[in-house]
Amino acid sequence: MDTRVVLCLLLFLTSIFGTVRASPEIYINIPEYQLTVVDKGQMVKKYEIAVGTPYEQTPTGNFAVFLKQEYPTWYPGAKFADRTPVPAGPDNPLGSRWMEFSPSYGIHGTNMDWSISYPVSGGCIRMHDKDALELYDKVAIGTPVTVVYETLRLVEKADGLYLRVLPDIYGRKTSGQERFAALFAPYAANWRIVRPFTFPLKEADEAYEVKFAVRQDSPAVDNGAKKAPRRPARPPFPGQAKPF
């Protein structure tokens, strides 16, 4: 039996019969292109990532790291004409570290830094190689990995409450009124909406933010919408990005 399958089975059994929850934990929001390390409920660090394409989507759900490898060998999948294994080195698209959280899906480095903050992988989570090296030392076998797909986020700032709208890269239509209401519910007692939304919301290729609420004891001020920090422009590259 494949070693990865055995490790997955062991992790599944320990989750059934009980185990101490590992610390820290990894949280990934696909449309945000961001991996967050959380320890005891506190954010430790955030990393920029690349995610799967709309055709080879990164899986969502609750997982755990079950395999770690330094300087991994890349084995091209069935879609590649040349399936010759690629050893560790500058030509290896997995970079210098591999952390597998679901069979054939891992968090890894890359030799293509331009791809970070774009949906260009075959479903894996790519990181700048220096970030993958750092993360590798923070996590252990059993570290929980939560992957979600959230295109709406509420961001509390000094001057008000903002709605951050992220690109719906997989076309899942997750920016609806029902989801917004669920996100705002915990804030409703202390915040006053000063800019109601009309649904469906405007979709965009880049994330944008809209100030829509102030605290109950604040004057109603509407600063309108503004773009979130832009991703760096992707430099030109030859051919189509290789999915992995």
PyRosetta script that sets phi, psi and omega in degrees:
from pyrosetta import init, pose_from_sequence

init()
pose = pose_from_sequence("MDTRVVLCLLLFLTSIFGTVRASPEIYINIPEYQLTVVDKGQMVKKYEIAVGTPYEQTPTGNFAVFLKQEYPTWYPGAKFADRTPVPAGPDNPLGSRWMEFSPSYGIHGTNMDWSISYPVSGGCIRMHDKDALELYDKVAIGTPVTVVYETLRLVEKADGLYLRVLPDIYGRKTSGQERFAALFAPYAANWRIVRPFTFPLKEADEAYEVKFAVRQDSPAVDNGAKKAPRRPARPPFPGQAKPF")
pose.set_psi(1, 141.2)
pose.set_omega(1, -179.5)
pose.set_phi(2, -57.9)
pose.set_psi(2, 136.3)
pose.set_omega(2, -178.1)
pose.set_phi(3, -57.0)
pose.set_psi(3, -39.2)
pose.set_omega(3, -178.6)
pose.set_phi(4, -64.9)
pose.set_psi(4, -38.6)
pose.set_omega(4, 178.8)
pose.set_phi(5, -64.3)
pose.set_psi(5, -41.9)
pose.set_omega(5, 178.6)
pose.set_phi(6, -61.5)
pose.set_psi(6, -44.7)
pose.set_omega(6, -179.9)
pose.set_phi(7, -64.3)
pose.set_psi(7, -40.1)
pose.set_omega(7, 177.0)
pose.set_phi(8, -61.7)
pose.set_psi(8, -42.4)
pose.set_omega(8, -179.5)
pose.set_phi(9, -63.8)
pose.set_psi(9, -41.8)
pose.set_omega(9, 178.4)
pose.set_phi(10, -62.7)
pose.set_psi(10, -41.9)
pose.set_omega(10, 178.5)
pose.set_phi(11, -65.2)
pose.set_psi(11, -37.8)
pose.set_omega(11, 179.1)
pose.set_phi(12, -64.7)
pose.set_psi(12, -43.2)
pose.set_omega(12, -179.5)
pose.set_phi(13, -65.7)
pose.set_psi(13, -40.0)
pose.set_omega(13, 179.1)
pose.set_phi(14, -67.5)
pose.set_psi(14, -30.7)
pose.set_omega(14, 178.6)
pose.set_phi(15, -69.7)
pose.set_psi(15, -29.4)
pose.set_omega(15, 179.0)
pose.set_phi(16, -74.9)
pose.set_psi(16, -45.6)
pose.set_omega(16, -173.7)
pose.set_phi(17, -89.3)
pose.set_psi(17, 0.0)
pose.set_omega(17, 173.6)
pose.set_phi(18, 98.2)
pose.set_psi(18, 137.4)
pose.set_omega(18, 178.0)
pose.set_phi(19, -157.5)
pose.set_psi(19, 160.1)
pose.set_omega(19, 177.2)
pose.set_phi(20, -75.3)
pose.set_psi(20, 128.6)
pose.set_omega(20, -177.1)
pose.set_phi(21, -66.5)
pose.set_psi(21, 128.9)
pose.set_omega(21, -176.6)
pose.set_phi(22, -69.0)
pose.set_psi(22, 154.9)
pose.set_omega(22, 176.7)
pose.set_phi(23, -137.1)
pose.set_psi(23, 134.0)
pose.set_omega(23, 2.5)
pose.set_phi(24, -78.8)
pose.set_psi(24, -172.5)
pose.set_omega(24, 177.9)
pose.set_phi(25, -126.9)
pose.set_psi(25, 158.1)
pose.set_omega(25, 179.9)
pose.set_phi(26, -113.8)
pose.set_psi(26, 131.4)
pose.set_omega(26, 178.4)
pose.set_phi(27, -125.1)
pose.set_psi(27, 127.7)
pose.set_omega(27, -177.6)
pose.set_phi(28, -126.5)
pose.set_psi(28, 127.2)
pose.set_omega(28, 171.2)
pose.set_phi(29, -110.7)
pose.set_psi(29, 112.9)
pose.set_omega(29, -171.3)
pose.set_phi(30, -57.5)
pose.set_psi(30, -52.4)
pose.set_omega(30, -177.0)
pose.set_phi(31, -67.0)
pose.set_psi(31, -15.1)
pose.set_omega(31, -179.5)
pose.set_phi(32, -87.9)
pose.set_psi(32, -11.3)
pose.set_omega(32, -176.6)
pose.set_phi(33, 52.2)
pose.set_psi(33, 50.2)
pose.set_omega(33, -173.8)
pose.set_phi(34, -145.8)
pose.set_psi(34, 136.2)
pose.set_omega(34, 174.0)
pose.set_phi(35, -114.1)
pose.set_psi(35, 127.3)
pose.set_omega(35, -178.4)
pose.set_phi(36, -116.3)
pose.set_psi(36, 132.1)
pose.set_omega(36, 174.3)
pose.set_phi(37, -96.8)
pose.set_psi(37, 125.7)
pose.set_omega(37, -178.3)
pose.set_phi(38, -120.6)
pose.set_psi(38, 134.9)
pose.set_omega(38, 178.8)
pose.set_phi(39, -130.8)
pose.set_psi(39, 117.3)
pose.set_omega(39, -179.5)
pose.set_phi(40, 54.7)
pose.set_psi(40, 41.1)
pose.set_omega(40, 177.1)
pose.set_phi(41, 81.9)
pose.set_psi(41, -2.4)
pose.set_omega(41, -178.9)
pose.set_phi(42, -109.2)
pose.set_psi(42, 137.0)
pose.set_omega(42, 177.9)
pose.set_phi(43, -69.4)
pose.set_psi(43, 126.8)
pose.set_omega(43, -180.0)
pose.set_phi(44, -95.4)
pose.set_psi(44, -48.6)
pose.set_omega(44, -179.2)
pose.set_phi(45, -164.4)
pose.set_psi(45, 151.3)
pose.set_omega(45, 175.6)
pose.set_phi(46, -116.3)
pose.set_psi(46, 143.0)
pose.set_omega(46, 179.9)
pose.set_phi(47, -127.8)
pose.set_psi(47, 143.0)
pose.set_omega(47, 172.3)
pose.set_phi(48, -78.2)
pose.set_psi(48, 143.4)
pose.set_omega(48, -176.4)
pose.set_phi(49, -139.6)
pose.set_psi(49, 168.3)
pose.set_omega(49, 166.3)
pose.set_phi(50, -112.1)
pose.set_psi(50, 151.1)
pose.set_omega(50, -177.1)
pose.set_phi(51, -127.4)
pose.set_psi(51, -179.5)
pose.set_omega(51, -178.2)
pose.set_phi(52, -68.4)
pose.set_psi(52, 156.0)
pose.set_omega(52, 177.6)
pose.set_phi(53, -71.7)
pose.set_psi(53, 167.5)
pose.set_omega(53, 174.7)
pose.set_phi(54, -60.6)
pose.set_psi(54, -19.9)
pose.set_omega(54, -178.8)
pose.set_phi(55, -94.6)
pose.set_psi(55, -22.1)
pose.set_omega(55, 176.7)
pose.set_phi(56, -132.7)
pose.set_psi(56, 79.4)
pose.set_omega(56, -169.2)
pose.set_phi(57, -77.8)
pose.set_psi(57, 147.2)
pose.set_omega(57, 173.2)
pose.set_phi(58, -69.1)
pose.set_psi(58, 130.5)
pose.set_omega(58, -178.4)
pose.set_phi(59, -70.3)
pose.set_psi(59, 146.9)
pose.set_omega(59, 175.9)
pose.set_phi(60, -105.8)
pose.set_psi(60, 157.1)
pose.set_omega(60, 178.9)
pose.set_phi(61, 137.7)
pose.set_psi(61, -169.9)
pose.set_omega(61, 179.6)
pose.set_phi(62, -104.6)
pose.set_psi(62, 122.3)
pose.set_omega(62, -176.5)
pose.set_phi(63, -130.4)
pose.set_psi(63, -172.9)
pose.set_omega(63, 174.1)
pose.set_phi(64, -153.2)
pose.set_psi(64, 146.2)
pose.set_omega(64, 176.7)
pose.set_phi(65, -67.1)
pose.set_psi(65, 124.4)
pose.set_omega(65, 179.6)
pose.set_phi(66, -123.0)
pose.set_psi(66, -4.0)
pose.set_omega(66, 178.3)
pose.set_phi(67, -150.0)
pose.set_psi(67, 130.3)
pose.set_omega(67, 175.7)
pose.set_phi(68, -124.2)
pose.set_psi(68, 135.8)
pose.set_omega(68, 179.2)
pose.set_phi(69, -138.3)
pose.set_psi(69, 136.0)
pose.set_omega(69, 171.9)
pose.set_phi(70, -94.6)
pose.set_psi(70, 138.2)
pose.set_omega(70, -179.6)
pose.set_phi(71, 47.6)
pose.set_psi(71, 62.4)
pose.set_omega(71, -175.7)
pose.set_phi(72, -71.1)
pose.set_psi(72, 155.6)
pose.set_omega(72, 170.2)
pose.set_phi(73, -90.3)
pose.set_psi(73, 137.9)
pose.set_omega(73, 177.8)
pose.set_phi(74, -96.8)
pose.set_psi(74, 127.5)
pose.set_omega(74, 178.4)
pose.set_phi(75, -108.8)
pose.set_psi(75, 104.3)
pose.set_omega(75, -178.2)
pose.set_phi(76, -57.0)
pose.set_psi(76, 142.2)
pose.set_omega(76, -179.6)
pose.set_phi(77, -78.0)
pose.set_psi(77, -176.9)
pose.set_omega(77, -173.8)
pose.set_phi(78, -63.5)
pose.set_psi(78, -24.5)
pose.set_omega(78, -177.2)
pose.set_phi(79, -72.6)
pose.set_psi(79, -14.9)
pose.set_omega(79, -176.5)
pose.set_phi(80, -90.6)
pose.set_psi(80, 133.9)
pose.set_omega(80, 178.3)
pose.set_phi(81, -65.5)
pose.set_psi(81, -41.5)
pose.set_omega(81, 177.9)
pose.set_phi(82, -99.2)
pose.set_psi(82, 109.3)
pose.set_omega(82, -177.1)
pose.set_phi(83, -104.6)
pose.set_psi(83, 24.4)
pose.set_omega(83, 177.3)
pose.set_phi(84, -68.0)
pose.set_psi(84, 126.4)
pose.set_omega(84, 178.7)
pose.set_phi(85, -57.7)
pose.set_psi(85, 141.3)
pose.set_omega(85, -179.9)
pose.set_phi(86, -108.1)
pose.set_psi(86, 113.3)
pose.set_omega(86, -179.0)
pose.set_phi(87, -71.7)
pose.set_psi(87, 172.1)
pose.set_omega(87, 177.5)
pose.set_phi(88, -57.4)
pose.set_psi(88, 142.2)
pose.set_omega(88, -179.2)
pose.set_phi(89, 149.4)
pose.set_psi(89, -175.8)
pose.set_omega(89, -175.0)
pose.set_phi(90, -64.8)
pose.set_psi(90, -19.5)
pose.set_omega(90, -180.0)
pose.set_phi(91, -92.0)
pose.set_psi(91, -2.7)
pose.set_omega(91, -177.2)
pose.set_phi(92, -85.2)
pose.set_psi(92, 118.7)
pose.set_omega(92, -176.9)
pose.set_phi(93, -72.8)
pose.set_psi(93, -8.5)
pose.set_omega(93, 178.9)
pose.set_phi(94, -87.6)
pose.set_psi(94, -3.1)
pose.set_omega(94, -178.1)
pose.set_phi(95, 67.7)
pose.set_psi(95, -150.0)
pose.set_omega(95, -173.3)
pose.set_phi(96, -102.7)
pose.set_psi(96, -2.3)
pose.set_omega(96, -178.7)
pose.set_phi(97, -142.9)
pose.set_psi(97, 144.6)
pose.set_omega(97, 179.2)
pose.set_phi(98, -134.6)
pose.set_psi(98, 130.0)
pose.set_omega(98, 177.2)
pose.set_phi(99, -130.7)
pose.set_psi(99, 102.7)
pose.set_omega(99, -173.4)
pose.set_phi(100, -88.6)
pose.set_psi(100, 130.6)
pose.set_omega(100, -178.3)
pose.set_phi(101, -119.6)
pose.set_psi(101, -11.4)
pose.set_omega(101, 175.1)
pose.set_phi(102, -152.7)
pose.set_psi(102, 147.4)
pose.set_omega(102, -175.6)
pose.set_phi(103, -50.1)
pose.set_psi(103, 120.2)
pose.set_omega(103, 179.4)
pose.set_phi(104, 74.8)
pose.set_psi(104, 3.0)
pose.set_omega(104, 176.6)
pose.set_phi(105, -118.3)
pose.set_psi(105, 126.7)
pose.set_omega(105, -178.1)
pose.set_phi(106, -142.7)
pose.set_psi(106, 168.3)
pose.set_omega(106, 170.0)
pose.set_phi(107, -99.0)
pose.set_psi(107, 126.9)
pose.set_omega(107, -174.3)
pose.set_phi(108, -150.9)
pose.set_psi(108, 169.5)
pose.set_omega(108, 175.4)
pose.set_phi(109, -78.1)
pose.set_psi(109, -168.9)
pose.set_omega(109, 178.6)
pose.set_phi(110, -158.1)
pose.set_psi(110, 157.7)
pose.set_omega(110, 173.1)
pose.set_phi(111, -104.2)
pose.set_psi(111, 12.6)
pose.set_omega(111, 179.8)
pose.set_phi(112, -129.0)
pose.set_psi(112, 79.2)
pose.set_omega(112, -177.0)
pose.set_phi(113, -60.4)
pose.set_psi(113, -27.2)
pose.set_omega(113, -179.2)
pose.set_phi(114, -61.1)
pose.set_psi(114, -21.1)
pose.set_omega(114, -174.2)
pose.set_phi(115, -80.3)
pose.set_psi(115, -13.3)
pose.set_omega(115, -178.3)
pose.set_phi(116, -65.5)
pose.set_psi(116, 138.8)
pose.set_omega(116, -177.7)
pose.set_phi(117, 78.7)
pose.set_psi(117, 23.8)
pose.set_omega(117, 176.3)
pose.set_phi(118, -137.2)
pose.set_psi(118, 155.2)
pose.set_omega(118, 176.8)
pose.set_phi(119, -89.0)
pose.set_psi(119, 82.8)
pose.set_omega(119, -172.0)
pose.set_phi(120, -129.9)
pose.set_psi(120, -0.4)
pose.set_omega(120, -177.4)
pose.set_phi(121, -89.9)
pose.set_psi(121, 176.8)
pose.set_omega(121, 176.7)
pose.set_phi(122, -90.1)
pose.set_psi(122, 19.8)
pose.set_omega(122, 178.8)
pose.set_phi(123, 121.4)
pose.set_psi(123, -18.9)
pose.set_omega(123, 178.6)
pose.set_phi(124, -75.9)
pose.set_psi(124, 169.5)
pose.set_omega(124, 176.4)
pose.set_phi(125, -103.2)
pose.set_psi(125, 112.7)
pose.set_omega(125, 177.9)
pose.set_phi(126, -93.1)
pose.set_psi(126, 146.0)
pose.set_omega(126, 175.1)
pose.set_phi(127, -132.9)
pose.set_psi(127, 157.7)
pose.set_omega(127, 166.6)
pose.set_phi(128, -55.2)
pose.set_psi(128, 141.1)
pose.set_omega(128, -173.5)
pose.set_phi(129, -60.2)
pose.set_psi(129, -37.7)
pose.set_omega(129, 178.5)
pose.set_phi(130, -63.6)
pose.set_psi(130, -33.1)
pose.set_omega(130, 178.0)
pose.set_phi(131, -72.2)
pose.set_psi(131, -38.4)
pose.set_omega(131, 177.7)
pose.set_phi(132, -63.6)
pose.set_psi(132, -38.6)
pose.set_omega(132, 176.3)
pose.set_phi(133, -60.8)
pose.set_psi(133, -43.1)
pose.set_omega(133, -178.9)
pose.set_phi(134, -68.1)
pose.set_psi(134, -45.3)
pose.set_omega(134, -179.2)
pose.set_phi(135, -64.2)
pose.set_psi(135, -38.3)
pose.set_omega(135, -178.8)
pose.set_phi(136, -54.2)
pose.set_psi(136, -37.8)
pose.set_omega(136, -178.6)
pose.set_phi(137, -79.4)
pose.set_psi(137, -13.7)
pose.set_omega(137, -179.0)
pose.set_phi(138, -89.9)
pose.set_psi(138, -23.9)
pose.set_omega(138, -173.4)
pose.set_phi(139, -109.7)
pose.set_psi(139, 160.9)
pose.set_omega(139, 179.7)
pose.set_phi(140, -131.6)
pose.set_psi(140, 170.3)
pose.set_omega(140, 173.2)
pose.set_phi(141, -60.0)
pose.set_psi(141, 129.4)
pose.set_omega(141, -177.9)
pose.set_phi(142, 99.8)
pose.set_psi(142, -9.0)
pose.set_omega(142, 178.7)
pose.set_phi(143, -59.2)
pose.set_psi(143, 126.0)
pose.set_omega(143, -179.6)
pose.set_phi(144, -66.4)
pose.set_psi(144, 141.9)
pose.set_omega(144, 176.4)
pose.set_phi(145, -128.3)
pose.set_psi(145, 115.8)
pose.set_omega(145, 178.0)
pose.set_phi(146, -108.7)
pose.set_psi(146, 122.8)
pose.set_omega(146, 180.0)
pose.set_phi(147, -116.7)
pose.set_psi(147, 122.3)
pose.set_omega(147, -179.0)
pose.set_phi(148, -124.5)
pose.set_psi(148, 167.7)
pose.set_omega(148, 176.0)
pose.set_phi(149, -128.2)
pose.set_psi(149, 93.4)
pose.set_omega(149, -177.4)
pose.set_phi(150, -121.8)
pose.set_psi(150, 118.7)
pose.set_omega(150, 179.5)
pose.set_phi(151, -99.2)
pose.set_psi(151, -2.3)
pose.set_omega(151, 175.3)
pose.set_phi(152, -123.2)
pose.set_psi(152, 136.1)
pose.set_omega(152, 175.6)
pose.set_phi(153, -141.0)
pose.set_psi(153, 144.4)
pose.set_omega(153, 173.3)
pose.set_phi(154, -100.6)
pose.set_psi(154, 132.4)
pose.set_omega(154, -177.0)
pose.set_phi(155, -123.6)
pose.set_psi(155, 118.5)
pose.set_omega(155, 179.4)
pose.set_phi(156, -87.9)
pose.set_psi(156, 124.1)
pose.set_omega(156, 178.4)
pose.set_phi(157, -124.7)
pose.set_psi(157, 173.0)
pose.set_omega(157, -176.0)
pose.set_phi(158, -61.3)
pose.set_psi(158, -33.9)
pose.set_omega(158, -175.0)
pose.set_phi(159, -99.0)
pose.set_psi(159, 0.1)
pose.set_omega(159, 178.1)
pose.set_phi(160, 159.2)
pose.set_psi(160, -174.3)
pose.set_omega(160, -179.8)
pose.set_phi(161, -105.0)
pose.set_psi(161, 128.5)
pose.set_omega(161, -175.7)
pose.set_phi(162, -113.3)
pose.set_psi(162, 146.1)
pose.set_omega(162, 169.9)
pose.set_phi(163, -99.5)
pose.set_psi(163, 122.4)
pose.set_omega(163, 176.8)
pose.set_phi(164, -100.6)
pose.set_psi(164, 120.8)
pose.set_omega(164, -179.1)
pose.set_phi(165, -107.0)
pose.set_psi(165, 121.7)
pose.set_omega(165, -177.1)
pose.set_phi(166, -103.0)
pose.set_psi(166, 152.4)
pose.set_omega(166, 179.8)
pose.set_phi(167, -59.7)
pose.set_psi(167, 135.8)
pose.set_omega(167, 177.9)
pose.set_phi(168, -85.8)
pose.set_psi(168, 74.9)
pose.set_omega(168, -170.1)
pose.set_phi(169, -66.2)
pose.set_psi(169, -24.2)
pose.set_omega(169, 179.0)
pose.set_phi(170, -102.2)
pose.set_psi(170, 3.8)
pose.set_omega(170, 177.5)
pose.set_phi(171, 63.1)
pose.set_psi(171, 39.0)
pose.set_omega(171, -176.1)
pose.set_phi(172, -91.4)
pose.set_psi(172, -2.6)
pose.set_omega(172, 177.1)
pose.set_phi(173, 54.5)
pose.set_psi(173, 53.9)
pose.set_omega(173, -175.8)
pose.set_phi(174, -101.7)
pose.set_psi(174, 12.4)
pose.set_omega(174, -178.3)
pose.set_phi(175, -106.6)
pose.set_psi(175, 39.2)
pose.set_omega(175, -176.2)
pose.set_phi(176, -84.8)
pose.set_psi(176, 173.0)
pose.set_omega(176, -177.7)
pose.set_phi(177, -63.7)
pose.set_psi(177, -37.8)
pose.set_omega(177, -179.0)
pose.set_phi(178, -62.9)
pose.set_psi(178, -41.8)
pose.set_omega(178, 179.8)
pose.set_phi(179, -67.8)
pose.set_psi(179, -41.1)
pose.set_omega(179, 177.5)
pose.set_phi(180, -60.1)
pose.set_psi(180, -44.3)
pose.set_omega(180, -179.6)
pose.set_phi(181, -60.9)
pose.set_psi(181, -39.9)
pose.set_omega(181, 179.7)
pose.set_phi(182, -65.7)
pose.set_psi(182, -39.1)
pose.set_omega(182, 179.3)
pose.set_phi(183, -68.6)
pose.set_psi(183, -37.1)
pose.set_omega(183, -175.8)
pose.set_phi(184, -80.6)
pose.set_psi(184, -21.2)
pose.set_omega(184, -175.6)
pose.set_phi(185, -49.5)
pose.set_psi(185, -45.3)
pose.set_omega(185, -179.4)
pose.set_phi(186, -66.8)
pose.set_psi(186, -17.6)
pose.set_omega(186, -177.8)
pose.set_phi(187, -97.1)
pose.set_psi(187, -13.6)
pose.set_omega(187, -168.2)
pose.set_phi(188, -57.0)
pose.set_psi(188, -33.8)
pose.set_omega(188, -176.5)
pose.set_phi(189, -70.8)
pose.set_psi(189, -28.5)
pose.set_omega(189, -173.2)
pose.set_phi(190, -113.2)
pose.set_psi(190, -5.3)
pose.set_omega(190, -177.4)
pose.set_phi(191, -124.4)
pose.set_psi(191, 148.3)
pose.set_omega(191, 179.7)
pose.set_phi(192, -116.9)
pose.set_psi(192, 126.7)
pose.set_omega(192, 180.0)
pose.set_phi(193, -73.9)
pose.set_psi(193, 125.9)
pose.set_omega(193, 179.2)
pose.set_phi(194, -112.9)
pose.set_psi(194, -9.1)
pose.set_omega(194, 177.8)
pose.set_phi(195, -140.2)
pose.set_psi(195, 92.8)
pose.set_omega(195, 178.8)
pose.set_phi(196, -65.1)
pose.set_psi(196, 151.9)
pose.set_omega(196, -179.9)
pose.set_phi(197, -101.6)
pose.set_psi(197, 150.5)
pose.set_omega(197, 171.3)
pose.set_phi(198, -107.5)
pose.set_psi(198, 124.3)
pose.set_omega(198, -179.1)
pose.set_phi(199, -102.3)
pose.set_psi(199, 146.0)
pose.set_omega(199, 3.0)
pose.set_phi(200, -72.5)
pose.set_psi(200, 150.3)
pose.set_omega(200, -179.7)
pose.set_phi(201, -72.8)
pose.set_psi(201, 157.5)
pose.set_omega(201, 176.0)
pose.set_phi(202, -64.5)
pose.set_psi(202, 129.9)
pose.set_omega(202, 176.6)
pose.set_phi(203, -93.5)
pose.set_psi(203, 150.0)
pose.set_omega(203, -178.5)
pose.set_phi(204, -150.2)
pose.set_psi(204, 157.5)
pose.set_omega(204, 177.9)
pose.set_phi(205, -75.0)
pose.set_psi(205, -23.4)
pose.set_omega(205, 178.9)
pose.set_phi(206, -114.1)
pose.set_psi(206, 150.2)
pose.set_omega(206, 176.7)
pose.set_phi(207, -64.8)
pose.set_psi(207, 147.1)
pose.set_omega(207, 174.4)
pose.set_phi(208, -141.8)
pose.set_psi(208, 159.2)
pose.set_omega(208, -177.9)
pose.set_phi(209, -123.8)
pose.set_psi(209, 146.1)
pose.set_omega(209, 177.4)
pose.set_phi(210, -133.0)
pose.set_psi(210, 124.8)
pose.set_omega(210, 173.5)
pose.set_phi(211, -76.0)
pose.set_psi(211, 123.3)
pose.set_omega(211, -174.7)
pose.set_phi(212, -130.3)
pose.set_psi(212, -7.6)
pose.set_omega(212, -178.3)
pose.set_phi(213, -148.7)
pose.set_psi(213, 152.6)
pose.set_omega(213, 174.5)
pose.set_phi(214, -129.2)
pose.set_psi(214, 165.1)
pose.set_omega(214, 178.1)
pose.set_phi(215, -64.9)
pose.set_psi(215, 154.7)
pose.set_omega(215, -175.0)
pose.set_phi(216, -57.1)
pose.set_psi(216, -30.7)
pose.set_omega(216, -177.7)
pose.set_phi(217, -95.7)
pose.set_psi(217, 13.4)
pose.set_omega(217, -179.4)
pose.set_phi(218, -104.7)
pose.set_psi(218, 152.5)
pose.set_omega(218, 174.4)
pose.set_phi(219, -67.8)
pose.set_psi(219, 148.1)
pose.set_omega(219, -179.4)
pose.set_phi(220, -75.3)
pose.set_psi(220, 109.8)
pose.set_omega(220, 179.4)
pose.set_phi(221, -126.0)
pose.set_psi(221, 132.6)
pose.set_omega(221, -178.9)
pose.set_phi(222, -115.8)
pose.set_psi(222, 109.7)
pose.set_omega(222, -179.4)
pose.set_phi(223, -92.8)
pose.set_psi(223, -1.0)
pose.set_omega(223, 177.0)
pose.set_phi(224, 75.7)
pose.set_psi(224, -168.3)
pose.set_omega(224, -176.5)
pose.set_phi(225, -93.3)
pose.set_psi(225, 151.7)
pose.set_omega(225, 174.4)
pose.set_phi(226, -149.8)
pose.set_psi(226, 152.0)
pose.set_omega(226, -178.5)
pose.set_phi(227, -70.4)
pose.set_psi(227, 142.4)
pose.set_omega(227, 170.9)
pose.set_phi(228, -73.4)
pose.set_psi(228, 164.6)
pose.set_omega(228, 178.0)
pose.set_phi(229, -52.6)
pose.set_psi(229, 132.4)
pose.set_omega(229, -175.9)
pose.set_phi(230, -76.6)
pose.set_psi(230, 148.8)
pose.set_omega(230, 172.4)
pose.set_phi(231, -73.4)
pose.set_psi(231, 152.1)
pose.set_omega(231, 176.3)
pose.set_phi(232, -63.2)
pose.set_psi(232, 145.3)
pose.set_omega(232, 179.0)
pose.set_phi(233, -64.2)
pose.set_psi(233, 137.6)
pose.set_omega(233, -179.6)
pose.set_phi(234, -78.5)
pose.set_psi(234, 124.2)
pose.set_omega(234, 178.9)
pose.set_phi(235, -68.9)
pose.set_psi(235, 156.2)
pose.set_omega(235, 179.1)
pose.set_phi(236, -64.8)
pose.set_psi(236, 147.7)
pose.set_omega(236, 178.2)
pose.set_phi(237, -141.9)
pose.set_psi(237, 151.2)
pose.set_omega(237, -177.4)
pose.set_phi(238, -75.9)
pose.set_psi(238, 130.8)
pose.set_omega(238, 174.6)
pose.set_phi(239, 72.6)
pose.set_psi(239, -167.7)
pose.set_omega(239, -178.5)
pose.set_phi(240, -92.4)
pose.set_psi(240, 146.0)
pose.set_omega(240, -179.2)
pose.set_phi(241, -61.6)
pose.set_psi(241, 136.6)
pose.set_omega(241, 176.9)
pose.set_phi(242, -74.2)
pose.set_psi(242, 129.7)
pose.set_omega(242, -178.3)
pose.set_phi(243, -85.8)
pose.set_psi(243, 120.6)
pose.set_omega(243, 173.5)
pose.set_phi(244, -163.0)
pose.dump_pdb("model.pdb")
